[in-house]
Amino acid sequence: MAVPKKRKSKAAKRARYAANTKLSAAKFQRCPNCFAPRRPHRACGSCGFYREEQIVEVFEV
Ligand SMILES: [Zn+2]
């Protein structure tokens, strides 16, 4: 396998990564069952519903 004569420095690699990568805030949607905010494609944390079915038991504290 060919070995590159010069490798990019860690700083150069990280600078390129930082320039081309954007962080975004976590997305939230309303649960259609209880209207609590929940992450898309995840079961609701407060009622345990996903796609109009209860799939996770939720224990009251
Ligand atoms: Zn819910």
N, CA, C, O and the ligand as a Tripos MOL2 file, in Angstrom:
@<TRIPOS>MOLECULE
protein
  245   243    62     0     0
PROTEIN
NO_CHARGES

@<TRIPOS>ATOM
      1 N           0.8410   -1.2010    0.0000 N.3       1 MET1
      2 CA          0.0000    0.0000    0.0000 C.3       1 MET1
      3 C           0.8680    1.2390    0.0000 C.2       1 MET1
      4 O           1.8800    1.3030    0.6970 O.2       1 MET1
      5 N           0.4730    2.2040   -0.7720 N.am      2 ALA2
      6 CA          1.2500    3.4450   -0.8460 C.3       2 ALA2
      7 C           1.1360    4.2160    0.4640 C.2       2 ALA2
      8 O           0.0770    4.2650    1.0890 O.2       2 ALA2
      9 N           2.2330    4.8040    0.8530 N.am      3 VAL3
     10 CA          2.2480    5.6000    2.0790 C.3       3 VAL3
     11 C           2.4330    7.0590    1.6960 C.2       3 VAL3
     12 O           3.3790    7.3730    0.9740 O.2       3 VAL3
     13 N           1.5710    7.9650    2.1450 N.am      4 PRO4
     14 CA          1.7200    9.3670    1.7630 C.3       4 PRO4
     15 C           3.0030    9.9760    2.3100 C.2       4 PRO4
     16 O           3.4010    9.7140    3.4460 O.2       4 PRO4
     17 N           3.6350   10.7830    1.4890 N.am      5 LYS5
     18 CA          4.9110   11.3830    1.8680 C.3       5 LYS5
     19 C           4.7040   12.3580    3.0230 C.2       5 LYS5
     20 O           5.4880   12.3980    3.9710 O.2       5 LYS5
     21 N           3.6220   13.1480    2.9220 N.am      6 LYS6
     22 CA          3.3130   14.1050    3.9910 C.3       6 LYS6
     23 C           1.9030   13.8140    4.4620 C.2       6 LYS6
     24 O           0.9870   13.6670    3.6530 O.2       6 LYS6
     25 N           1.7310   13.7310    5.7580 N.am      7 ARG7
     26 CA          0.3780   13.5860    6.2880 C.3       7 ARG7
     27 C          -0.0920   14.9360    6.7830 C.2       7 ARG7
     28 O           0.6990   15.7800    7.2030 O.2       7 ARG7
     29 N          -1.4280   15.1220    6.7240 N.am      8 LYS8
     30 CA         -1.9810   16.3580    7.2870 C.3       8 LYS8
     31 C          -1.8400   16.3090    8.7960 C.2       8 LYS8
     32 O          -2.0130   15.2590    9.4150 O.2       8 LYS8
     33 N          -1.5230   17.4590    9.3850 N.am      9 SER9
     34 CA         -1.4120   17.5270   10.8370 C.3       9 SER9
     35 C          -2.7850   17.3670   11.4750 C.2       9 SER9
     36 O          -3.8080   17.5790   10.8240 O.2       9 SER9
     37 N          -2.8030   16.9910   12.7500 N.am     10 LYS10
     38 CA         -4.0700   16.8830   13.4720 C.3      10 LYS10
     39 C          -4.8280   18.2030   13.4290 C.2      10 LYS10
     40 O          -6.0470   18.2270   13.2560 O.2      10 LYS10
     41 N          -4.0910   19.3020   13.5890 N.am     11 ALA11
     42 CA         -4.7460   20.6210   13.6020 C.3      11 ALA11
     43 C          -5.3880   20.9090   12.2440 C.2      11 ALA11
     44 O          -6.4950   21.4450   12.1860 O.2      11 ALA11
     45 N          -4.6990   20.5540   11.1460 N.am     12 ALA12
     46 CA         -5.2530   20.8120    9.8180 C.3      12 ALA12
     47 C          -6.4880   19.9620    9.5820 C.2      12 ALA12
     48 O          -7.4770   20.4370    9.0240 O.2      12 ALA12
     49 N          -6.4330   18.6940   10.0080 N.am     13 LYS13
     50 CA         -7.6010   17.8280    9.8430 C.3      13 LYS13
     51 C          -8.7770   18.3530   10.6510 C.2      13 LYS13
     52 O          -9.9060   18.4040   10.1630 O.2      13 LYS13
     53 N          -8.5010   18.7460   11.8990 N.am     14 ARG14
     54 CA         -9.5810   19.2210   12.7640 C.3      14 ARG14
     55 C         -10.1510   20.5340   12.2490 C.2      14 ARG14
     56 O         -11.3570   20.7630   12.3410 O.2      14 ARG14
     57 N          -9.2930   21.4040   11.7060 N.am     15 ALA15
     58 CA         -9.7790   22.6780   11.1860 C.3      15 ALA15
     59 C         -10.6950   22.4410    9.9860 C.2      15 ALA15
     60 O         -11.7190   23.1100    9.8480 O.2      15 ALA15
     61 N         -10.3290   21.4780    9.1030 N.am     16 ARG16
     62 CA        -11.1730   21.1720    7.9460 C.3      16 ARG16
     63 C         -12.5000   20.5860    8.4200 C.2      16 ARG16
     64 O         -13.5610   20.9410    7.9070 O.2      16 ARG16
     65 N         -12.4340   19.6840    9.4050 N.am     17 TYR17
     66 CA        -13.6640   19.0940    9.9320 C.3      17 TYR17
     67 C         -14.5640   20.1690   10.5190 C.2      17 TYR17
     68 O         -15.7740   20.1630   10.2900 O.2      17 TYR17
     69 N         -13.9730   21.1020   11.2840 N.am     18 ALA18
     70 CA        -14.7700   22.1450   11.9330 C.3      18 ALA18
     71 C         -15.3870   23.0870   10.9000 C.2      18 ALA18
     72 O         -16.5060   23.5670   11.0780 O.2      18 ALA18
     73 N         -14.6410   23.3490    9.8100 N.am     19 ALA19
     74 CA        -15.1510   24.2750    8.8080 C.3      19 ALA19
     75 C         -16.3190   23.6730    8.0470 C.2      19 ALA19
     76 O         -17.1790   24.4130    7.5680 O.2      19 ALA19
     77 N         -16.3770   22.3280    7.9180 N.am     20 ASN20
     78 CA        -17.4000   21.6910    7.0870 C.3      20 ASN20
     79 C         -18.4830   21.0020    7.8910 C.2      20 ASN20
     80 O         -19.3300   20.3150    7.3200 O.2      20 ASN20
     81 N         -18.4740   21.1670    9.1890 N.am     21 THR21
     82 CA        -19.4500   20.4940   10.0350 C.3      21 THR21
     83 C         -20.2030   21.5370   10.8280 C.2      21 THR21
     84 O         -19.6160   22.4280   11.4410 O.2      21 THR21
     85 N         -21.5140   21.4040   10.8020 N.am     22 LYS22
     86 CA        -22.3260   22.3340   11.5770 C.3      22 LYS22
     87 C         -23.0280   21.5590   12.6620 C.2      22 LYS22
     88 O         -23.6110   20.5090   12.3900 O.2      22 LYS22
     89 N         -22.9890   22.0400   13.8670 N.am     23 LEU23
     90 CA        -23.7700   21.4610   14.9470 C.3      23 LEU23
     91 C         -25.1580   22.0690   14.8960 C.2      23 LEU23
     92 O         -25.3160   23.2540   14.6050 O.2      23 LEU23
     93 N         -26.1600   21.2570   15.1800 N.am     24 SER24
     94 CA        -27.5200   21.7900   15.2130 C.3      24 SER24
     95 C         -28.1680   21.3620   16.5150 C.2      24 SER24
     96 O         -27.8280   20.3240   17.0820 O.2      24 SER24
     97 N         -29.0890   22.1620   16.9770 N.am     25 ALA25
     98 CA        -29.8020   21.8440   18.2040 C.3      25 ALA25
     99 C         -30.6690   20.6110   17.9810 C.2      25 ALA25
    100 O         -31.1230   20.3580   16.8650 O.2      25 ALA25
    101 N         -30.8980   19.8440   19.0470 N.am     26 ALA26
    102 CA        -31.7140   18.6490   18.9510 C.3      26 ALA26
    103 C         -33.1350   19.0250   18.5440 C.2      26 ALA26
    104 O         -33.7000   19.9950   19.0490 O.2      26 ALA26
    105 N         -33.7080   18.2420   17.6200 N.am     27 LYS27
    106 CA        -35.0540   18.5180   17.1320 C.3      27 LYS27
    107 C         -36.0840   17.9210   18.1000 C.2      27 LYS27
    108 O         -35.8640   16.8750   18.7120 O.2      27 LYS27
    109 N         -37.1850   18.6080   18.2110 N.am     28 PHE28
    110 CA        -38.2690   18.1230   19.0540 C.3      28 PHE28
    111 C         -39.5820   18.2630   18.3160 C.2      28 PHE28
    112 O         -39.7970   19.2030   17.5520 O.2      28 PHE28
    113 N         -40.4560   17.2960   18.5670 N.am     29 GLN29
    114 CA        -41.8270   17.3720   18.0640 C.3      29 GLN29
    115 C         -42.7590   17.1240   19.2320 C.2      29 GLN29
    116 O         -42.3460   16.6320   20.2820 O.2      29 GLN29
    117 N         -44.0450   17.4770   19.0330 N.am     30 ARG30
    118 CA        -45.0390   17.2170   20.0700 C.3      30 ARG30
    119 C         -45.5020   15.7740   19.9510 C.2      30 ARG30
    120 O         -45.7080   15.2650   18.8490 O.2      30 ARG30
    121 N         -45.6640   15.1180   21.0980 N.am     31 CYS31
    122 CA        -46.2780   13.7950   21.1130 C.3      31 CYS31
    123 C         -47.7380   13.9380   20.6960 C.2      31 CYS31
    124 O         -48.4430   14.7670   21.2720 O.2      31 CYS31
    125 N         -48.2300   13.1610   19.7140 N.am     32 PRO32
    126 CA        -49.6340   13.2990   19.3170 C.3      32 PRO32
    127 C         -50.5960   12.7840   20.3820 C.2      32 PRO32
    128 O         -51.7900   13.0810   20.3300 O.2      32 PRO32
    129 N         -50.0970   12.0210   21.3390 N.am     33 ASN33
    130 CA        -50.9690   11.4660   22.3800 C.3      33 ASN33
    131 C         -51.0910   12.4030   23.5730 C.2      33 ASN33
    132 O         -52.1980   12.6620   24.0440 O.2      33 ASN33
    133 N         -49.9550   12.9180   24.0740 N.am     34 CYS34
    134 CA        -50.0180   13.7120   25.3040 C.3      34 CYS34
    135 C         -49.4300   15.1070   25.1110 C.2      34 CYS34
    136 O         -49.4040   15.8910   26.0600 O.2      34 CYS34
    137 N         -48.9650   15.4350   23.9270 N.am     35 PHE35
    138 CA        -48.4500   16.7600   23.5670 C.3      35 PHE35
    139 C         -47.1890   17.1620   24.3210 C.2      35 PHE35
    140 O         -46.8140   18.3340   24.3240 O.2      35 PHE35
    141 N         -46.5400   16.2080   24.9540 N.am     36 ALA36
    142 CA        -45.2390   16.4910   25.5540 C.3      36 ALA36
    143 C         -44.1990   16.5390   24.4420 C.2      36 ALA36
    144 O         -44.3550   15.8380   23.4410 O.2      36 ALA36
    145 N         -43.1450   17.3370   24.5780 N.am     37 PRO37
    146 CA        -42.1130   17.3360   23.5440 C.3      37 PRO37
    147 C         -41.3700   16.0090   23.5310 C.2      37 PRO37
    148 O         -41.0230   15.4650   24.5800 O.2      37 PRO37
    149 N         -41.1330   15.4970   22.3320 N.am     38 ARG38
    150 CA        -40.4010   14.2350   22.2320 C.3      38 ARG38
    151 C         -39.5320   14.2880   20.9890 C.2      38 ARG38
    152 O         -39.8300   15.0270   20.0510 O.2      38 ARG38
    153 N         -38.4590   13.5070   20.9780 N.am     39 ARG39
    154 CA        -37.5750   13.4320   19.8270 C.3      39 ARG39
    155 C         -38.2830   12.6850   18.7110 C.2      39 ARG39
    156 O         -38.9780   11.7080   18.9900 O.2      39 ARG39
    157 N         -38.1350   13.1040   17.4480 N.am     40 PRO40
    158 CA        -38.7210   12.3550   16.3580 C.3      40 PRO40
    159 C         -38.1360   10.9360   16.2780 C.2      40 PRO40
    160 O         -36.9560   10.7330   16.5630 O.2      40 PRO40
    161 N         -38.9430    9.9860   15.9020 N.am     41 HIS41
    162 CA        -38.5690    8.5770   15.7510 C.3      41 HIS41
    163 C         -38.2200    7.9290   17.0870 C.2      41 HIS41
    164 O         -37.5210    6.9160   17.1210 O.2      41 HIS41
    165 N         -38.7040    8.5090   18.1930 N.am     42 ARG42
    166 CA        -38.4750    7.9060   19.5050 C.3      42 ARG42
    167 C         -39.8170    7.7750   20.2040 C.2      42 ARG42
    168 O         -40.7430    8.5460   19.9500 O.2      42 ARG42
    169 N         -39.9120    6.7790   21.0980 N.am     43 ALA43
    170 CA        -41.1150    6.6570   21.9110 C.3      43 ALA43
    171 C         -41.1970    7.8540   22.8430 C.2      43 ALA43
    172 O         -40.1770    8.3950   23.2690 O.2      43 ALA43
    173 N         -42.4240    8.2620   23.1560 N.am     44 CYS44
    174 CA        -42.6200    9.4120   24.0370 C.3      44 CYS44
    175 C         -42.1360    9.0640   25.4380 C.2      44 CYS44
    176 O         -42.4160    7.9790   25.9470 O.2      44 CYS44
    177 N         -41.4160    9.9780   26.0500 N.am     45 GLY45
    178 CA        -40.8750    9.7230   27.3810 C.3      45 GLY45
    179 C         -41.9060    9.8540   28.4790 C.2      45 GLY45
    180 O         -41.7090    9.3190   29.5700 O.2      45 GLY45
    181 N         -43.0140   10.5600   28.2170 N.am     46 SER46
    182 CA        -43.9610   10.7720   29.2990 C.3      46 SER46
    183 C         -45.1510    9.8330   29.2110 C.2      46 SER46
    184 O         -45.7720    9.5670   30.2410 O.2      46 SER46
    185 N         -45.5100    9.3100   28.0260 N.am     47 CYS47
    186 CA        -46.6400    8.3800   27.9600 C.3      47 CYS47
    187 C         -46.2590    7.0450   27.3330 C.2      47 CYS47
    188 O         -47.0520    6.1050   27.3760 O.2      47 CYS47
    189 N         -45.0630    6.9360   26.7500 N.am     48 GLY48
    190 CA        -44.6240    5.6420   26.2190 C.3      48 GLY48
    191 C         -45.2580    5.2620   24.8950 C.2      48 GLY48
    192 O         -45.2020    4.0980   24.5010 O.2      48 GLY48
    193 N         -45.8670    6.2270   24.1910 N.am     49 PHE49
    194 CA        -46.5100    5.9210   22.9190 C.3      49 PHE49
    195 C         -45.5410    6.1310   21.7770 C.2      49 PHE49
    196 O         -44.7150    7.0440   21.8030 O.2      49 PHE49
    197 N         -45.6490    5.2820   20.7830 N.am     50 TYR50
    198 CA        -44.9650    5.4960   19.5160 C.3      50 TYR50
    199 C         -45.8880    5.0000   18.4220 C.2      50 TYR50
    200 O         -46.3450    3.8580   18.4710 O.2      50 TYR50
    201 N         -46.1700    5.8300   17.4430 N.am     51 ARG51
    202 CA        -47.0830    5.5200   16.3370 C.3      51 ARG51
    203 C         -48.4390    5.0310   16.8640 C.2      51 ARG51
    204 O         -48.9540    3.9960   16.4420 O.2      51 ARG51
    205 N         -48.9960    5.8090   17.7980 N.am     52 GLU52
    206 CA        -50.3370    5.5910   18.3270 C.3      52 GLU52
    207 C         -50.5170    4.2550   19.0220 C.2      52 GLU52
    208 O         -51.6370    3.7530   19.1210 O.2      52 GLU52
    209 N         -49.4200    3.6680   19.5070 N.am     53 GLU53
    210 CA        -49.5080    2.4340   20.2840 C.3      53 GLU53
    211 C         -48.6650    2.6150   21.5180 C.2      53 GLU53
    212 O         -47.6050    3.2400   21.4710 O.2      53 GLU53
    213 N         -49.1350    2.0670   22.6350 N.am     54 GLN54
    214 CA        -48.2910    2.0900   23.8320 C.3      54 GLN54
    215 C         -47.2810    0.9600   23.6900 C.2      54 GLN54
    216 O         -47.6560   -0.2110   23.6350 O.2      54 GLN54
    217 N         -46.0160    1.3070   23.6320 N.am     55 ILE55
    218 CA        -45.0040    0.2750   23.4560 C.3      55 ILE55
    219 C         -44.0440    0.2340   24.6340 C.2      55 ILE55
    220 O         -43.2930   -0.7300   24.7820 O.2      55 ILE55
    221 N         -44.0540    1.2560   25.4690 N.am     56 VAL56
    222 CA        -43.1310    1.2870   26.6060 C.3      56 VAL56
    223 C         -43.9570    1.6060   27.8360 C.2      56 VAL56
    224 O         -44.7710    2.5290   27.8200 O.2      56 VAL56
    225 N         -43.7550    0.8560   28.8910 N.am     57 GLU57
    226 CA        -44.4140    1.1690   30.1680 C.3      57 GLU57
    227 C         -43.7440    2.3960   30.7740 C.2      57 GLU57
    228 O         -42.5200    2.5200   30.7470 O.2      57 GLU57
    229 N         -44.5530    3.3010   31.3210 N.am     58 VAL58
    230 CA        -44.0310    4.4780   31.9920 C.3      58 VAL58
    231 C         -44.4300    4.3880   33.4550 C.2      58 VAL58
    232 O         -45.6020    4.2050   33.7840 O.2      58 VAL58
    233 N         -43.4500    4.5160   34.3160 N.am     59 PHE59
    234 CA        -43.7020    4.3960   35.7520 C.3      59 PHE59
    235 C         -43.7510    5.7870   36.3510 C.2      59 PHE59
    236 O         -42.8470    6.5960   36.1370 O.2      59 PHE59
    237 N         -44.8000    6.0630   37.0960 N.am     60 GLU60
    238 CA        -44.9010    7.3580   37.7950 C.3      60 GLU60
    239 C         -43.9510    7.3370   38.9810 C.2      60 GLU60
    240 O         -43.8340    6.3280   39.6770 O.2      60 GLU60
    241 N         -43.2720    8.4550   39.2050 N.am     61 VAL61
    242 CA        -42.3240    8.5460   40.3300 C.3      61 VAL61
    243 C         -43.0110    9.2750   41.4700 C.2      61 VAL61
    244 O         -42.4120    9.4730   42.5270 O.2      61 VAL61
    245 ZN        -46.7430   11.2010   24.9210 Zn       62 ZN62
@<TRIPOS>BOND
     1     1     2 1
     2     2     3 1
     3     3     4 2
     4     3     5 am
     5     5     6 1
     6     6     7 1
     7     7     8 2
     8     7     9 am
     9     9    10 1
    10    10    11 1
    11    11    12 2
    12    11    13 am
    13    13    14 1
    14    14    15 1
    15    15    16 2
    16    15    17 am
    17    17    18 1
    18    18    19 1
    19    19    20 2
    20    19    21 am
    21    21    22 1
    22    22    23 1
    23    23    24 2
    24    23    25 am
    25    25    26 1
    26    26    27 1
    27    27    28 2
    28    27    29 am
    29    29    30 1
    30    30    31 1
    31    31    32 2
    32    31    33 am
    33    33    34 1
    34    34    35 1
    35    35    36 2
    36    35    37 am
    37    37    38 1
    38    38    39 1
    39    39    40 2
    40    39    41 am
    41    41    42 1
    42    42    43 1
    43    43    44 2
    44    43    45 am
    45    45    46 1
    46    46    47 1
    47    47    48 2
    48    47    49 am
    49    49    50 1
    50    50    51 1
    51    51    52 2
    52    51    53 am
    53    53    54 1
    54    54    55 1
    55    55    56 2
    56    55    57 am
    57    57    58 1
    58    58    59 1
    59    59    60 2
    60    59    61 am
    61    61    62 1
    62    62    63 1
    63    63    64 2
    64    63    65 am
    65    65    66 1
    66    66    67 1
    67    67    68 2
    68    67    69 am
    69    69    70 1
    70    70    71 1
    71    71    72 2
    72    71    73 am
    73    73    74 1
    74    74    75 1
    75    75    76 2
    76    75    77 am
    77    77    78 1
    78    78    79 1
    79    79    80 2
    80    79    81 am
    81    81    82 1
    82    82    83 1
    83    83    84 2
    84    83    85 am
    85    85    86 1
    86    86    87 1
    87    87    88 2
    88    87    89 am
    89    89    90 1
    90    90    91 1
    91    91    92 2
    92    91    93 am
    93    93    94 1
    94    94    95 1
    95    95    96 2
    96    95    97 am
    97    97    98 1
    98    98    99 1
    99    99   100 2
   100    99   101 am
   101   101   102 1
   102   102   103 1
   103   103   104 2
   104   103   105 am
   105   105   106 1
   106   106   107 1
   107   107   108 2
   108   107   109 am
   109   109   110 1
   110   110   111 1
   111   111   112 2
   112   111   113 am
   113   113   114 1
   114   114   115 1
   115   115   116 2
   116   115   117 am
   117   117   118 1
   118   118   119 1
   119   119   120 2
   120   119   121 am
   121   121   122 1
   122   122   123 1
   123   123   124 2
   124   123   125 am
   125   125   126 1
   126   126   127 1
   127   127   128 2
   128   127   129 am
   129   129   130 1
   130   130   131 1
   131   131   132 2
   132   131   133 am
   133   133   134 1
   134   134   135 1
   135   135   136 2
   136   135   137 am
   137   137   138 1
   138   138   139 1
   139   139   140 2
   140   139   141 am
   141   141   142 1
   142   142   143 1
   143   143   144 2
   144   143   145 am
   145   145   146 1
   146   146   147 1
   147   147   148 2
   148   147   149 am
   149   149   150 1
   150   150   151 1
   151   151   152 2
   152   151   153 am
   153   153   154 1
   154   154   155 1
   155   155   156 2
   156   155   157 am
   157   157   158 1
   158   158   159 1
   159   159   160 2
   160   159   161 am
   161   161   162 1
   162   162   163 1
   163   163   164 2
   164   163   165 am
   165   165   166 1
   166   166   167 1
   167   167   168 2
   168   167   169 am
   169   169   170 1
   170   170   171 1
   171   171   172 2
   172   171   173 am
   173   173   174 1
   174   174   175 1
   175   175   176 2
   176   175   177 am
   177   177   178 1
   178   178   179 1
   179   179   180 2
   180   179   181 am
   181   181   182 1
   182   182   183 1
   183   183   184 2
   184   183   185 am
   185   185   186 1
   186   186   187 1
   187   187   188 2
   188   187   189 am
   189   189   190 1
   190   190   191 1
   191   191   192 2
   192   191   193 am
   193   193   194 1
   194   194   195 1
   195   195   196 2
   196   195   197 am
   197   197   198 1
   198   198   199 1
   199   199   200 2
   200   199   201 am
   201   201   202 1
   202   202   203 1
   203   203   204 2
   204   203   205 am
   205   205   206 1
   206   206   207 1
   207   207   208 2
   208   207   209 am
   209   209   210 1
   210   210   211 1
   211   211   212 2
   212   211   213 am
   213   213   214 1
   214   214   215 1
   215   215   216 2
   216   215   217 am
   217   217   218 1
   218   218   219 1
   219   219   220 2
   220   219   221 am
   221   221   222 1
   222   222   223 1
   223   223   224 2
   224   223   225 am
   225   225   226 1
   226   226   227 1
   227   227   228 2
   228   227   229 am
   229   229   230 1
   230   230   231 1
   231   231   232 2
   232   231   233 am
   233   233   234 1
   234   234   235 1
   235   235   236 2
   236   235   237 am
   237   237   238 1
   238   238   239 1
   239   239   240 2
   240   239   241 am
   241   241   242 1
   242   242   243 1
   243   243   244 2
@<TRIPOS>SUBSTRUCTURE
     1 MET1         2 RESIDUE 1 A MET
     2 ALA2         6 RESIDUE 1 A ALA
     3 VAL3        10 RESIDUE 1 A VAL
     4 PRO4        14 RESIDUE 1 A PRO
     5 LYS5        18 RESIDUE 1 A LYS
     6 LYS6        22 RESIDUE 1 A LYS
     7 ARG7        26 RESIDUE 1 A ARG
     8 LYS8        30 RESIDUE 1 A LYS
     9 SER9        34 RESIDUE 1 A SER
    10 LYS10       38 RESIDUE 1 A LYS
    11 ALA11       42 RESIDUE 1 A ALA
    12 ALA12       46 RESIDUE 1 A ALA
    13 LYS13       50 RESIDUE 1 A LYS
    14 ARG14       54 RESIDUE 1 A ARG
    15 ALA15       58 RESIDUE 1 A ALA
    16 ARG16       62 RESIDUE 1 A ARG
    17 TYR17       66 RESIDUE 1 A TYR
    18 ALA18       70 RESIDUE 1 A ALA
    19 ALA19       74 RESIDUE 1 A ALA
    20 ASN20       78 RESIDUE 1 A ASN
    21 THR21       82 RESIDUE 1 A THR
    22 LYS22       86 RESIDUE 1 A LYS
    23 LEU23       90 RESIDUE 1 A LEU
    24 SER24       94 RESIDUE 1 A SER
    25 ALA25       98 RESIDUE 1 A ALA
    26 ALA26      102 RESIDUE 1 A ALA
    27 LYS27      106 RESIDUE 1 A LYS
    28 PHE28      110 RESIDUE 1 A PHE
    29 GLN29      114 RESIDUE 1 A GLN
    30 ARG30      118 RESIDUE 1 A ARG
    31 CYS31      122 RESIDUE 1 A CYS
    32 PRO32      126 RESIDUE 1 A PRO
    33 ASN33      130 RESIDUE 1 A ASN
    34 CYS34      134 RESIDUE 1 A CYS
    35 PHE35      138 RESIDUE 1 A PHE
    36 ALA36      142 RESIDUE 1 A ALA
    37 PRO37      146 RESIDUE 1 A PRO
    38 ARG38      150 RESIDUE 1 A ARG
    39 ARG39      154 RESIDUE 1 A ARG
    40 PRO40      158 RESIDUE 1 A PRO
    41 HIS41      162 RESIDUE 1 A HIS
    42 ARG42      166 RESIDUE 1 A ARG
    43 ALA43      170 RESIDUE 1 A ALA
    44 CYS44      174 RESIDUE 1 A CYS
    45 GLY45      178 RESIDUE 1 A GLY
    46 SER46      182 RESIDUE 1 A SER
    47 CYS47      186 RESIDUE 1 A CYS
    48 GLY48      190 RESIDUE 1 A GLY
    49 PHE49      194 RESIDUE 1 A PHE
    50 TYR50      198 RESIDUE 1 A TYR
    51 ARG51      202 RESIDUE 1 A ARG
    52 GLU52      206 RESIDUE 1 A GLU
    53 GLU53      210 RESIDUE 1 A GLU
    54 GLN54      214 RESIDUE 1 A GLN
    55 ILE55      218 RESIDUE 1 A ILE
    56 VAL56      222 RESIDUE 1 A VAL
    57 GLU57      226 RESIDUE 1 A GLU
    58 VAL58      230 RESIDUE 1 A VAL
    59 PHE59      234 RESIDUE 1 A PHE
    60 GLU60      238 RESIDUE 1 A GLU
    61 VAL61      242 RESIDUE 1 A VAL
    62 ZN62       245 GROUP 0 **** ****
